Amino acid sequence: MEEIVRSIVTILMRGTEYQTFCKCAQCEMDIIALSLNTLPAHYVTTEQGRNSVFERMNSRENLEWINKRIIQSIHVIGKYPHRN
């Protein structure tokens, strides 16, 4: 889940839709952390398990669901940043 969230956050924050949001490392990590806290954890101990979860989470429906959580997190962190 973390790999997927990191990838999507990086893509979204580099895109034109979120140009007005802070792109510093702290805000990006806060967005990732908040997003992961709203999504279910999928712990695995083998590469086969990792691949299985990745394939399951990488479906169109799941990516849309994950995207919604990330977008909510972007707006929350944009409104209440933790940086100095």
N, C-alpha and C positions, 0 to 999 in steps of 0.2 A: 504494500500500500504506500509505503514511504517513497519508493522509487517513482511510482505513478504520480503522486501528489507533487513531488519536487519537479518533475518534468512539466506538469501542467502549469504550476505556479510560474516557472521560468518562462514558459511560452506566453502565458497571459500577461505577465508583467513587462515583457519586451514588446508586446503588441500595441496597437494604436488605441485600443479601447480604454486602457488604464494609464494613459500618459500623465494624467494629473496626480496620480498616486506616487508616493515616495517609493523609490526602488533601492534604497540602501540595504545592505546585508542584514541589518537588524530587523527591519520591517519585513523583508522577504522570509527570514527565519521565523518570525512571529506568525506570519500568514501560514506557513507550512505547519507549525506547531498547533495553531488553533484549528486548522483544517483536519489534521490527524486526530485531534482530540474529539472531533465530531463524527469521525468515521470509525467503523469497527476495526479492531486489530486482527491481523492474520499472522500468527507466529508459526514459523516453520523451522525445521532443523536440517533439512537436506536441500540440495539443489533441485531435485525432482519436486519436492514440495513447493519450493519457491516458484518454479516454472508453472506448476499447476495453479497456484493462487494467482500468479500474474496473468495467465490466460483467462481465468475466470473473471478477474477484475477488469480486464482489458476489453470487455464487451461494450457495445454501443450504449446499452442501457446503464451499465455501471459507470461508464465514463461520464455520461450526462449527469447522473446522480452525484458523482464525485465533483464534477465541475460546479454544480450548484453550491455544494459545501464550501468549495474554494472561493467562489465569488462572494458568498456571504462573509467569509473570513477576510477577504480583501477590503470589503467595505467597513467591517468592524475595526480592523487595524488602521485603515485610512482615517477613521474618525477618532480613534483612541490609540495613537502610536505610543510605543514605550521607549523610543529613542530619546537621547538627551538633546 
